[in-house]
Amino acid sequence: MPTTFETGPVRVRVPATSANLGPGFDALGLALGRYDDVAAQVSAGGVRVTVTGEGAGDLPDDERHLVVRAMRAAFDVLGGQPSGLTVECVNRIPQARGLGSSSAAIVAGVQLARALVVDGTTTMDEAAALRLAAEIEGHPDNVAPCLLGGFTVAWTEPSGARAVSLPVAEGVAPTVFVPTRQGLTAEARAALPATVPHGDAALTAGRAALLVHALTAEPGLLLPATVDRLHQQYRAAGMPETYALVSALRAADVAAVVSGAGPTVLAFTDPGTGFDPGMDCQIWRLPIDVSGATLGRGRLGHAERDPVAAGRKS
């Protein structure tokens, strides 16, 4: 039976995310209250993408755009491709900074495809959407919080990615330090060694377990819970300013980690207005997003079209 598509536009809001959170390499993630809004509609033919805000003028405006590529992958699973697509992106998540911009694009594309196919959210349920998004991204640590919201623990089984979302304790107040320069995940991963000392692996595993408790029940343990010897130290040479900021924050008893592959730094508590990051960056105090990717019908509204409205700095 041919795939039936919705005739009207659909939209999705997807949050920024921070992955790893120190010791939880490729497993732990946190959704943050800064958002991309994306709308899509089936058209008569061809693909047209417009981008406002972050990435405008740099991101492709055709089939190469990551939102479209994710939509195409989801349409394949859902049973058929539309004749054409019109996509509008209002981006507030910085590109290539360690805040999950690629995962946001992937989750947005998968969700939009589900919404554009009649009964698509039933045909591809949330668990299947997570598996597909993780398959496209290559790992689930960012796509899980982007899709589900909150603090997530993700893992991969032979059948694909799975994740759970856990509530975050009061007292966790994320602050991100976003450098002007970009970073590349592929380069950061290339800096990692093939093996690590057993003692470092054991210590990091223990701190990752403690971090789950600290984030969900006892934020006072966040400083020891965010100790990592698995990946951050090996990436330090490629982003010395980032690593210096993490070290300075931790020396001031602020639980801080590299956000994803960097160069953004995530602090779990407010370092105070007098703290000097020692590098050119924007400082955002962001709430924890608890909703994840949220779908709607119709075009983007006035506030959604504003590249500042849903991503305002404090």
Backbone torsions as a table, in degrees:
resi	resn	phi	psi	omega
1	MET	NA	131.1	-178.0
2	PRO	-62.6	147.8	177.3
3	THR	-69.3	135.1	178.2
4	THR	-103.9	130.2	-176.7
5	PHE	-108.5	149.3	173.0
6	GLU	-66.0	143.7	-177.6
7	THR	-86.0	-25.3	-177.7
8	GLY	-96.1	172.3	179.8
9	PRO	-76.8	153.8	173.3
10	VAL	-127.7	160.0	-178.4
11	ARG	-140.9	159.2	178.7
12	VAL	-144.5	143.9	172.3
13	ARG	-112.7	127.8	-177.6
14	VAL	-125.4	137.0	-176.1
15	PRO	-86.8	157.7	167.2
16	ALA	-67.0	159.5	179.8
17	THR	-142.5	154.9	171.7
18	SER	-121.9	127.2	-177.3
19	ALA	-109.1	163.6	180.0
20	ASN	77.9	-53.7	178.7
21	LEU	56.6	34.5	-178.1
22	GLY	95.9	-104.5	-172.7
23	PRO	-80.1	-9.8	-174.6
24	GLY	-90.1	53.3	-173.0
25	PHE	-56.9	124.6	177.5
26	ASP	62.0	15.8	-176.2
27	ALA	-131.9	-42.9	-175.1
28	LEU	-100.6	145.3	179.1
29	GLY	-152.8	160.8	-177.3
30	LEU	-138.8	130.4	177.2
31	ALA	-87.1	134.5	-175.4
32	LEU	-119.5	150.0	-173.9
33	GLY	-80.2	60.8	168.5
34	ARG	-138.0	135.0	-161.9
35	TYR	-132.7	149.6	162.3
36	ASP	-102.2	139.4	172.5
37	ASP	-112.9	132.7	-177.6
38	VAL	-135.4	135.2	175.8
39	ALA	-123.7	150.7	-179.0
40	ALA	-148.0	152.8	177.5
41	GLN	-149.4	142.7	174.7
42	VAL	-70.4	134.5	-179.3
43	SER	-122.5	178.0	-174.4
44	ALA	-69.3	-29.3	-179.4
45	GLY	177.4	153.5	-179.6
46	GLY	77.5	174.4	179.8
47	VAL	-127.4	130.7	177.6
48	ARG	-130.5	123.6	-179.4
49	VAL	-122.1	130.0	172.1
50	THR	-115.2	141.3	-177.8
51	VAL	-127.6	127.8	173.9
52	THR	-118.6	142.2	177.7
53	GLY	90.1	-139.7	-176.6
54	GLU	-58.9	129.2	177.8
55	GLY	86.6	-4.0	179.6
56	ALA	-61.0	130.7	-178.5
57	GLY	88.5	-15.5	180.0
58	ASP	-110.3	-36.3	-178.5
59	LEU	-77.7	148.2	-179.7
60	PRO	-66.7	155.6	-178.6
61	ASP	-114.5	26.1	-176.2
62	ASP	-141.0	-153.6	-177.4
63	GLU	-57.5	-21.1	-177.3
64	ARG	-75.8	-17.1	-178.6
65	HIS	-61.8	137.3	-173.5
66	LEU	-63.0	-34.7	176.5
67	VAL	-60.0	-44.9	-179.4
68	VAL	-66.3	-42.3	179.2
69	ARG	-61.2	-39.8	176.8
70	ALA	-67.4	-38.6	177.0
71	MET	-61.5	-43.9	-179.7
72	ARG	-61.1	-42.2	179.1
73	ALA	-63.7	-39.8	179.4
74	ALA	-70.1	-39.9	177.6
75	PHE	-60.8	-36.5	176.5
76	ASP	-59.4	-43.6	179.8
77	VAL	-68.0	-35.3	-176.4
78	LEU	-80.7	-9.1	171.0
79	GLY	115.8	-4.2	178.5
80	GLY	174.8	156.6	-178.5
81	GLN	-100.5	141.2	174.3
82	PRO	-73.4	163.8	-179.1
83	SER	-67.7	-34.2	179.2
84	GLY	-161.9	170.9	-177.2
85	LEU	-143.1	140.9	168.9
86	THR	-117.8	124.2	-174.3
87	VAL	-127.5	133.3	176.5
88	GLU	-121.6	124.0	-178.5
89	CYS	-116.1	127.9	169.7
90	VAL	-114.8	104.9	-170.1
91	ASN	-101.6	128.9	174.7
92	ARG	-121.2	-11.2	178.1
93	ILE	-83.1	121.2	-178.5
94	PRO	-58.0	142.5	-179.3
95	GLN	-80.9	134.8	173.0
96	ALA	54.7	45.6	179.1
97	ARG	-121.0	-0.9	-177.3
98	GLY	91.7	21.1	179.4
99	LEU	-118.4	22.1	169.4
100	GLY	76.4	31.0	-178.9
101	SER	-62.9	-39.0	-179.7
102	SER	-70.4	-39.5	177.5
103	SER	-64.4	-37.5	177.1
104	ALA	-61.7	-41.7	178.7
105	ALA	-65.1	-41.2	-179.3
106	ILE	-66.3	-48.3	179.9
107	VAL	-63.0	-40.7	177.9
108	ALA	-59.2	-45.5	-179.5
109	GLY	-63.2	-44.4	179.5
110	VAL	-63.6	-44.6	-179.0
111	GLN	-65.8	-40.8	179.2
112	LEU	-64.0	-40.7	178.1
113	ALA	-63.3	-43.2	177.4
114	ARG	-58.6	-40.0	-177.3
115	ALA	-76.0	-26.9	-178.5
116	LEU	-81.3	-17.6	177.1
117	VAL	-94.4	128.8	177.1
118	VAL	-58.3	125.4	-176.1
119	ASP	64.7	22.0	-178.0
120	GLY	-67.3	-32.8	179.9
121	THR	-73.4	-17.1	173.5
122	THR	-86.9	-42.8	179.1
123	THR	-61.7	-42.8	175.1
124	MET	-116.1	100.3	-178.6
125	ASP	-76.4	179.6	-175.4
126	GLU	-62.0	-38.0	179.5
127	ALA	-64.0	-40.7	178.4
128	ALA	-69.0	-36.2	177.3
129	ALA	-62.8	-41.0	177.1
130	LEU	-63.1	-44.1	-179.7
131	ARG	-60.0	-43.6	-179.0
132	LEU	-67.6	-44.9	-179.9
133	ALA	-60.4	-42.1	179.1
134	ALA	-67.2	-36.3	178.0
135	GLU	-64.0	-41.1	179.2
136	ILE	-67.9	-44.9	-177.1
137	GLU	-73.8	-32.7	-179.5
138	GLY	104.4	-16.4	177.2
139	HIS	-161.5	155.8	-170.7
140	PRO	-96.5	0.6	-168.3
141	ASP	-66.8	-30.2	175.9
142	ASN	-93.5	-40.4	-176.4
143	VAL	-66.5	-29.2	-179.0
144	ALA	-63.8	-53.7	178.1
145	PRO	-67.5	-30.3	178.1
146	CYS	-63.7	-41.1	-179.4
147	LEU	-77.7	-43.7	-170.1
148	LEU	-98.0	-24.4	-174.7
149	GLY	81.1	167.0	175.8
150	GLY	73.2	-156.3	177.0
151	PHE	-96.1	124.0	-174.9
152	THR	-121.1	146.2	170.1
153	VAL	-113.9	121.5	-176.3
154	ALA	-121.9	148.9	177.2
155	TRP	-150.2	167.3	-177.9
156	THR	-122.7	128.2	175.6
157	GLU	-108.3	171.4	177.5
158	PRO	-53.9	-29.8	179.7
159	SER	-82.1	-9.0	179.4
160	GLY	128.6	-170.0	-175.2
161	ALA	-76.4	146.5	172.6
162	ARG	-135.4	161.0	-179.5
163	ALA	-160.2	156.1	170.8
164	VAL	-127.1	146.9	176.6
165	SER	-109.1	131.3	-176.0
166	LEU	-118.2	146.3	177.8
167	PRO	-71.1	146.5	-178.7
168	VAL	-99.1	138.3	-178.1
169	ALA	-67.8	150.9	172.5
170	GLU	-62.5	145.9	-179.6
171	GLY	104.3	-12.9	174.2
172	VAL	-85.6	118.9	-173.8
173	ALA	-129.7	85.2	-174.5
174	PRO	-62.3	134.4	171.4
175	THR	-127.9	131.1	179.0
176	VAL	-115.5	140.0	176.6
177	PHE	-109.1	108.3	-170.5
178	VAL	-106.8	105.6	179.6
179	PRO	-67.1	159.6	177.8
180	THR	-73.2	-29.5	-178.8
181	ARG	-81.0	153.7	179.2
182	GLN	-92.1	164.8	173.7
183	GLY	-131.6	160.0	-178.8
184	LEU	-118.6	125.4	-179.2
185	THR	-59.8	-40.2	-178.3
186	ALA	-61.4	-41.4	179.1
187	GLU	-67.9	-39.6	179.1
188	ALA	-64.3	-40.1	178.6
189	ARG	-68.6	-33.7	-180.0
190	ALA	-65.6	-22.0	179.9
191	ALA	-78.2	-11.5	-176.4
192	LEU	-80.2	139.7	178.9
193	PRO	-75.3	159.4	178.7
194	ALA	-70.1	-29.2	178.8
195	THR	-136.8	157.3	175.3
196	VAL	-130.4	156.8	177.4
197	PRO	-58.4	142.5	-177.8
198	HIS	-57.6	-39.0	-179.8
199	GLY	-62.7	-39.9	178.1
200	ASP	-66.4	-41.1	178.9
201	ALA	-64.0	-42.5	-179.1
202	ALA	-65.5	-44.4	178.8
203	LEU	-60.8	-45.5	-177.5
204	THR	-64.9	-39.2	177.7
205	ALA	-61.5	-41.3	178.8
206	GLY	-65.2	-40.8	179.8
207	ARG	-70.1	-33.2	176.6
208	ALA	-63.2	-40.8	177.0
209	ALA	-64.4	-42.4	178.1
210	LEU	-63.7	-35.3	-178.6
211	LEU	-62.7	-36.9	176.7
212	VAL	-59.3	-44.6	178.3
213	HIS	-66.4	-43.8	-177.1
214	ALA	-63.0	-42.6	-177.7
215	LEU	-73.0	-29.6	-175.5
216	THR	-99.4	-17.5	-173.3
217	ALA	-141.3	-34.6	-171.1
218	GLU	-141.4	78.4	-177.2
219	PRO	-58.3	-19.9	177.9
220	GLY	-62.0	-15.1	179.2
221	LEU	-97.5	7.7	-174.9
222	LEU	-63.2	-34.6	-178.6
223	LEU	-63.2	-54.8	177.1
224	PRO	-68.1	-27.3	-177.6
225	ALA	-72.0	-16.8	-177.6
226	THR	-101.9	13.7	174.0
227	VAL	-69.3	132.5	-178.0
228	ASP	-136.5	136.0	173.1
229	ARG	-127.6	16.9	-175.0
230	LEU	-95.8	-35.7	-173.5
231	HIS	-141.8	-35.9	-170.9
232	GLN	-64.1	-41.2	-177.0
233	GLN	-64.8	-30.3	-178.8
234	TYR	-77.5	-20.2	180.0
235	ARG	-93.8	-6.3	-171.9
236	ALA	-59.5	-39.4	-176.9
237	ALA	-63.3	-29.8	-179.1
238	GLY	-81.7	-14.8	178.4
239	MET	-147.1	69.1	-174.6
240	PRO	-61.1	-35.0	179.9
241	GLU	-66.1	-39.1	178.1
242	THR	-63.2	-48.4	-178.1
243	TYR	-64.9	-36.4	177.6
244	ALA	-64.7	-38.2	178.9
245	LEU	-68.0	-43.0	176.1
246	VAL	-57.2	-46.1	-179.0
247	SER	-63.2	-40.7	-179.3
248	ALA	-66.7	-41.4	178.3
249	LEU	-64.6	-43.9	-178.9
250	ARG	-67.1	-34.2	176.2
251	ALA	-65.0	-25.3	177.0
252	ALA	-92.1	15.8	178.3
253	ASP	65.9	28.2	174.5
254	VAL	-104.7	123.0	179.1
255	ALA	-69.6	110.2	-175.7
256	ALA	-133.9	147.5	-178.5
257	VAL	-144.9	165.2	169.8
258	VAL	-73.8	130.7	179.6
259	SER	-81.8	114.5	-177.6
260	GLY	59.1	-130.2	177.2
261	ALA	-89.8	7.0	-180.0
262	GLY	81.2	-178.0	4.1
263	PRO	-86.8	2.7	178.4
264	THR	-65.4	145.6	175.9
265	VAL	-110.2	135.0	177.0
266	LEU	-109.2	124.9	171.4
267	ALA	-108.1	135.5	-177.3
268	PHE	-84.3	-14.1	176.6
269	THR	-132.4	156.6	-176.3
270	ASP	-70.2	120.1	-178.8
271	PRO	-76.1	-7.2	-180.0
272	GLY	96.5	152.5	-175.4
273	THR	-68.7	-22.0	-177.6
274	GLY	-86.1	-1.8	-176.7
275	PHE	-75.2	131.1	179.1
276	ASP	-99.6	114.4	-178.5
277	PRO	-70.4	-16.8	176.9
278	GLY	74.1	13.8	176.2
279	MET	-154.3	162.4	-179.6
280	ASP	-74.1	110.0	-178.4
281	CYS	-157.5	163.1	170.2
282	GLN	-96.5	143.2	-179.4
283	ILE	-115.5	119.3	-179.4
284	TRP	-121.3	129.4	171.2
285	ARG	-97.9	111.9	-170.4
286	LEU	-116.2	140.8	172.6
287	PRO	-72.6	163.1	172.6
288	ILE	-81.7	127.4	176.6
289	ASP	-79.3	131.3	-178.6
290	VAL	-111.2	-3.0	-175.0
291	SER	-99.8	-26.1	-174.9
292	GLY	70.5	-156.7	-178.5
293	ALA	-68.9	125.5	-178.0
294	THR	-119.4	126.7	-178.2
295	LEU	-93.4	152.9	174.0
296	GLY	-150.9	171.7	177.5
297	ARG	-106.0	152.3	178.1
298	GLY	93.4	176.0	-179.3
299	ARG	-77.6	173.1	176.9
300	LEU	-68.1	137.0	177.5
301	GLY	-81.0	-179.1	-175.8
302	HIS	-60.3	-47.6	-178.5
303	ALA	-64.6	-37.6	-179.7
304	GLU	-67.9	-30.4	179.5
305	ARG	-76.1	-15.0	179.7
306	ASP	-80.4	117.3	-177.1
307	PRO	-70.2	-2.0	178.7
308	VAL	-109.9	-30.0	-167.0
309	ALA	-53.3	-44.5	-177.2
310	ALA	-101.0	14.2	179.5
311	GLY	-141.3	35.5	-173.8
312	ARG	-69.8	139.4	175.8
313	LYS	-73.4	153.0	175.1
314	SER	-81.7	NA	NA
